[in-house]
Amino acid sequence: MADKPLDLRKLKEIVQKESARMNLRSFSIEGESSFTLALALCAAIKKIFFEKSETTFSSEPGLEKKFITEFERKMRVDAMEKFNSTTVFSSVEFASNEEDLQRREYMLTLVVYLEQGYLPDFLRLLQYPYIDSDDEAEVKDGCGTLVNLIAGQFKREMAHLGYRDLMMSPFESYINTAPNGVGIPRGLTEKFELSFDVEGSKRLVVELVTLDMLPKWKTTEKMVSKRILIIDDDPTFIKIIVPFLQSQGFEVIVALDGAEGIRKLSENPHLIILDIQMPVMDGYQFILEKKKMEGEKNVPVIVLTAKDGMAEMFKVEGAREYLLKPFQPAALLNSIQRCI
């Protein structure tokens, strides 16, 4: 069967419906983009089983958002929480390039869980050779093959949605628990859990832990070659936002305080993304100084802040947009589109 892309119109309708049902905006870390990826992962798994053996699941897969139990940048895993019997699971991590993969700077993690005793039957549905469920090595390799299969199809679905190809780690397989945990993107507190029923019983569980800011190939013609000046003293924010904007086709200039930002106006940015609280010269002082220098030029400014209540003051001084941290990347891109 040909590898057909997801029906994006239908996917959008599902996202809107399920977002409302799950009250997705009540979560502060992941947003609609990561939820769309969870639905794409679900579609990838269903496609694998149908194409391999025309198998369909007993019911629509369950999709829940759960908190991560984390220790020293790793996700603690207790596979016995998924099934009431011995459980095998395998994980793979994704990064933007080989160097980030080596540094364990992950963007996305997949974990696949199955009951050890049911694994041979499950793999037969995928036309995989028979394995001995009592042979730990065969069981781990079989589960690893499954996570690779799912990850590969998921990467194809991500490509259809416009995401760049990510580097994938070799799988790691475990029985019941991973002694040192599973690697995940830094700073995340939530994950998506998908569960699949076969003949009325839960047989497969897949977890997705993903950054919301995944790079895309595609961008609008309007945005290509536009130069953005980011003025922010937070190195973590800079490390995240710069590659994200570059992946959308922008040229990015960085200044770590308002005074440096004033100097970099000479590089003729098309847009400024401005933090408020910074050393040397804060965001408000920067806007006042910028107005003196620019005259009628008036490069648009998007103000970022962790504190509400100053939006009107900044708008009076000429700020075009005002975003509260943390914000979703879709919100920032929407603001950029309105400004340039």
N, C-alpha and C positions, 0 to 999 in steps of 0.2 A: 504494500500500500504506500502511495506517495506521502511524503512528509508535508502535510498541509498546515499552514499557519493557523493560529487561533483566530476565531471570529472576533475581531476587536470590538465591533459594535455590541455584540452579545456580552463580551467580557466586561465592557464598561457598564452595561445594565446590571450585571451581577454584582460588580464592585459597589455601585450606588445602593443597590438593594441590601447587600450584606453589610455594608458600612453602617447603614441606618439601623439594621437589626442588632449589630454588635455594639452600637454607640461608639464607633471607632475613635471619634475625636476626643473621647474621655482619656485616651492614652497619650502620654506626652512625648514618647520616644519615637516609635515607628508610626507611620501614617498611611495614607492611601496608596502610595507607591509600593511599600513593602507588602501591603495587603493584596495588591494586584499580583505581585510575585508569588504570594502564597496560592492564589487561585491558578496562576500559570503552572505552578508545581503540581497542583491537583490535576490539572488537565494533562500534564505530561505523564503522570503515573497511569491515569485512565487510558491514555493513548497506547502506552507500552503494552498493557495487558490485552487490549482489544486487538492490536496489530499482531501480537505474538500468538494468541490463541482464541481471539474473538470472545474473550472473557469480559464480563461486566460485573461490577460489584453489586452486592445485595441491596445496597441503598446508597444514597448520595453520601460521599465522604464527610465525616465530621470535621469541623474547623474551629479550633479554639485558640484564644490568645492567653498565654500563661506567663507568669514571672519566672525568671531564670534564677536558679541557685548558683551563685558564682563565688569562686575563691581564687585569688591570685590570677585574674584574667582568664580563668578556665570555667567552663560550665560543669558543675557537679552532675553526674548521671547516676540514677538508680533505675535500671531497666525493669526491676521487679514492680515498679509503679505502673508499668504499661500492661504487664501480663502477670497472672498468678502462677507462672511456672518459669523454669529456666529460660532466659531470654538472651538471644544473640543480637548484637547491634554493631553497625559500622558507621564511621563518620568520614566526611571529606570536607576540606576547607577550600575557599576560593580567595584569590588576591588579584590585584590589578596587574602584577607582573611577577617575574621570578624572584626579584630581589625582595619584594614585600612578602612573598611566600616564605622565603628563607628567614626573614625577620619576624615572621608570624604576625604580620599586620594584615589580618584577614578582613574581607568585606562581607563574606557570606559563609555559612556553615550548614551542611545537611547531615542529619543523623537518621538512620533507618533501623527500626526495631522489628524483630519477629520472634515468636516462640521457637526455641531450638527444635523441639520435636516436630513442629509443623513445617519447618523450613524446606525439607525435601519435597513435600507435596506442593508447596508454594512455588518452588523453582521449576517444578515440572510444568506448571502452567505457562512458564516462560521458555519451554523447550530446552531447559538446562539439564545436563546429564545428572543421573542419580547420585546423591551423596549420602553418606552414612551419618545419621543424626547423632550418633554416639562418638564420632570422630571429631574432636574439637578443631583440628586444623582444617578439615574439609568444611565444617560448619562456618568457620570464620571466613574462609575463602569464598564460600557460596554467598554469604551475606555481603562480603565485599564486592563480589560481582554484581549483586543486585543494586547496591548503592551507586556503583559506577554506571550502571545502565540507567538508573533514574537521573543521576547527575548529568549524563550525556544528553538525554532527551530534554531535561530542564534547560540546559544551555541552548539547545536549538529553539525552544520556546522563547527564551530570553532574547535571542537574536531576532526572532520575528517581531518582538516588541521594541526593537531598536537598541538593546543594550549591547555594549561591547563584550567581546569574548574575554572571560576571566581565566587566569591560570588556576588549575585544580591540583590539589595535593594528592599523593597516593592514599588509598583508604587505610584506615586503622580499624580493626575488628576486636570486639571484646565479648566476654560472657558475663552477663549481669551487671558489671560495673567497670568503669574506666578508672584505674587507681589514681591517675593524675589529672582526671577530667578531660574535657574536650575543648579544643581551641575555638574561640568565638571572637567576633569583632569587639574591639575595646569599647567599654562604656555602655553597652546595651543591657537592658534590664528585662526585656520581654522577648518571647519567641512565639511562633505559630506552631501548633500541633495539629496534624492531619491524621485521622484514623479511618481505616478502610475495613469494611465487613465482607467476608466471604461466607456464603451459605448461612447468613444470619449471625455470625460471630465475628468479633473484632480480630483480625489476623495480621494487620500491618499498621504500624505507626511511623510517621515521618515528621521530624522536626525541622523547621527552617528558622535560622537566626540570621538576620540580614540588616545591613545598613540601609537607610532610606536613600542615601545619596550614592547610588550606583551610576557609573559613567555610561553615557549613551553615545552611539555614533551619530545619530540624526539630530539635526538642529534646524531652526528656521533660517531662511535666507537672510532675514532681517538681522539676526544676531551674529552672523559670520563676520569675523575680523573686527568686531567691536572691542574696544579697549576699556577694561574696568579697573579702576583704582580702588583697592580695599585698604581702609585705614582702621586698624584694629590691633591692640597690643596682646591679644590672647593667642599664644602659639598653637594651642590645640585647635581653635577655630580656624586659624590660617591653614593648618595642615590639612584640614578636612575640606574647606571651601575652595581653596585654590585649584586642586585637581578636579573637583567637581565642575567648576566653571570652565576650566580648560577643556574638559570632556564635552562641554556643550558648545565649543567652538570659539570661546572668548580668549583674547589676550589679557593677561592679568598682571597688574602692577601692585606691589604691596608696600605700605608704609605703616610703621609701628606706633606712630603718634601723629597728632595734628600738625606739628611743625614740619615733620618729614613729608606729610601729605601736601602741605603748601608747596614745598620744593618740587614735588613730583607732578604738580599741575602742569609743569613745563613739558611733560610727556603727552599732553593733550588727550586725557581720557575722555571717553564718550559718556561715562557714568561713574559715580562715586558711591561706594558702599561704606558707610561711616558708623563707627562705634561712638558712644558718648563718653564713657568714663575711661580716660587714658592719661598717662603722665605727660609732662611738658606742655602740651596744648590739648585740651579736651575737645569733644565733638562740637559743642556749641561755639567755643572760641574759633574753631576751624571755619565754621560756616560764616561767622562774622568777618573773618579775615579774607575768606574766599570772595565774599561779596564785594569787598573793597578792590580786590585785584582784577576781578573778571569783567566788571562793567556789565555790558549787555549779553555777554557770552552765556553765562548761567548754565554750567554743566549740571544735569540733574543729579540729585542726591537721594539715596535710600538710607534712612537712619535705622540702625539696629540698637536695641537696648534690652536689658533684662528688667527694666523698671517701666511701668506704665505711668501715664499722667502728664507727659511732656509733649505729646503729639501736637497739640495745637500751637504751642510755642515754636516748635521746629517748623511747622507749616507756615507760620507767619514769617519766619526767616527764610523761607524758600525751599525747604525740603519737600521733595515730590512724594515720597512714600515713607512709611514708618512701620517697622516690624518688631514685634516682641520676640526675644530669645526665650526658649528654643523655638524655632520655626521649622516648618516643613520645606524642603527644597522646592516643591511645586509652588509654594507661596512666594518664594524669592524669585523664581523664574517668571511668575506672573507679574510681579512688581517690575522686573527688568523689562519685560515686554511692553509694559505700559509707559516706561520711561524713555526707551530708545528705539 
